[in-house]
Amino acid sequence: MLGYLAKRLIFMIPLLLGITIICFAVMHLAPGSPTDLETQMNPRASVEMKQRLIKMYDLDKPLYEQYLLWLKKIAFFDLGTSFSQDRRPVAQKILERLPITILLNVLSLLIVIAVALPIGVLSAVHRNSLFDKIAGIFVFIGFAVPTFWLALLLMILFGIHLGWLPISGIRSLNYEYLPPVASFWDFIKHLILPVLLSAFGGLAGLSRYMRANMLEVIRQDYILTARAKGLSERQVIYKHALRNALLPVITILGLSVPGLIGGSVIFETIFAIPGMGQLFYMAVMARDYPVVMGILFIGAVLTLLGNLLADVSYALADPRIRVS
């Protein structure tokens, strides 16, 4: 297993380089320049000032030289310096916002796993039952309703009309003056809508995948053999069928990492959550290339690690893969 992990980690290096090259090229194809906000919006900005900014940002160099300079910094774990007026290190800006993004994504993923897997298993075991039909309706609604539109509706309902939940930020303005329990509950209330909406789309897809996999597995001969041996239905389903049905689901969960990061951009912008997704959106609008590349680089690393984790989970779920 250790040799397999080492080989996969080595193969991740050229793949990561290819991802960064494509991201770097596409980013520079977008219209606009990092100097536009500082020169076009400033009536006192001269042509010489714009040229000095271009030289300071190394934008006067060919594109491949800019990429090599960025790659050289990455080799020393340096994500560069932001083009924004604060001129802060990119790593510092990302680390400030990364914890809340990880918290949102982990909570939504846990909800998806805890709810979608039982729904899929029960729908397959009780096929064509009332529960299966209701779950199917829920799935179609989940696929059809745009989550950003649903977010706006729920913000109007629970935040404005009912006043039950806050609709922006992660803390209230007076949270510093609240007692510990009230401050914690205030933080939880700010997370309810973003986390539930982030998990909503994943629930529909994963429950359908789980149902289809379970239906295929319970038709296999070894399931009939397990039942013929006198095992209880609970043992047959949850000990023999479930582990084999989880293999395709593990792949989907591993590939869901970039989707979670992409969803963070939407939800953190809508709910004004100071996370990595909001930082990415602001960096794209300002053409802050170092921040954009830093976030894309971290997202690529997390995606590759998610795929590696899915492969390792295969071995834990299926002993046959472990032996081979």
Secondary structure, 3 states (H helix, E strand, C coil): CHHHHHHHHHHHHHHHHHHHHHHHHHHHHCCCCCCHHHHCCCCCCCHHHHHHHHHHCCCCCCHHHHHHHHHHHHHCCCCCECCCCCCCEHHHHHHHHHHHHHHHHHHHHHHHHHHHHHHHHHHHHCCCCHHHHHHHHHHHHHHHCCHHHHHHHHHHHHHHHCCCCCCCCCCCCCHHHCCHHHHHHHHHHHHHHHHHHHHHHHHHHHHHHHHHHHHHHCCCHHHHHHHHCCCCHHHHHHHHHHHHHHHHHHHHHHHHHHHHHHHHHHHHHHCCCCCHHHHHHHHHHCCCHHHHHHHHHHHHHHHHHHHHHHHHHHHHHCHHHHHC
